[in-house]
Amino acid sequence: MTRLARHYVPEQPQHVILQGLTGPAFLDEGDYLYFLACLADAARVADLAVHAWVLMPDAVQFLVTPSYESSVAMAMQAVCRRYVETFNRRHGRRGAMWRGEYRATVIEPERYFLLASQVIDHAPVRSRLVTEPGNYPWSSYAHHVGLRADRFIKDHPLYRALGSTPFERHRSYRDLAAQPLDESEVNSLMQATLEGWVLGSAAYCEWAAQTANRRLMPLLLRDRPPRIRTTGALA
């Protein structure tokens, strides 16, 4: 089957997943810090707004808004190439690190942006690496609740709408994090990302199709429940 082109809808956020191939993608603190440096540089060059991120042992996730059609592809290609070369050199390894290309979906901001941000920041908890999102240092949770300032993050208008001051936004996001996630919504987000289809209401999908660079939804709707293909870090 012919691979679909990377989809793009102007000024709309995307949830992005990059899964590891074999073994851990990070072996020490230096690896995590270097990956973030690569991400910050690539996002700046590709004019990609990063809103949320998490680095897991076997996968990474981002919530981003591209400025133009190839922003995500350019940034991900640059990050992967630069990081893998340095990782292999530092640890005396060779070969590929990632399971194919990244996966991504365009999401309806008003309905799914904060959910996607929460899914990303809670990934370490869902994978049972920690019991609280604030206990995991390699995610954007600390930035969103005011414990740390990630300079490469560009806060989305929907995040800024959580409060009129930074303190109010931090408190509101912390309150959101304390609420259980809707599992059906989480599954819908992950499935859309892994399959590469837009996620939103019927009205949003119809609107997005007018400005997208390719078809956004399957031609045929299947009656069977969707299968969720995830790794441990994506659970």
NORFEN-V40811 format. One record per run of one state. SS is the DSSP state (A for helix, B for strand, O for the rest). FROM is the first residue (numbers start at 0). LEN is the number of residues. If there is no record, write none. Layout:
ss={SS:SS}
from={FROM:FROM}
len={LEN:LEN}
This chain:
ss={O:B:O:A:O:B:O:B:O:A:O:B:O:B:O:A:O:A:O:B:O:A:O:B:O:A:O:A:O:A:O:B:O:A:O:A:O}
from={0:12:20:28:45:47:55:58:66:70:91:97:98:102:107:108:126:132:135:138:139:140:144:152:153:156:160:165:177:182:195:198:199:201:209:231:234}
len={12:8:8:17:2:8:3:8:4:21:6:1:4:5:1:18:6:3:3:1:1:4:8:1:3:4:5:12:5:13:3:1:2:8:22:3:1}
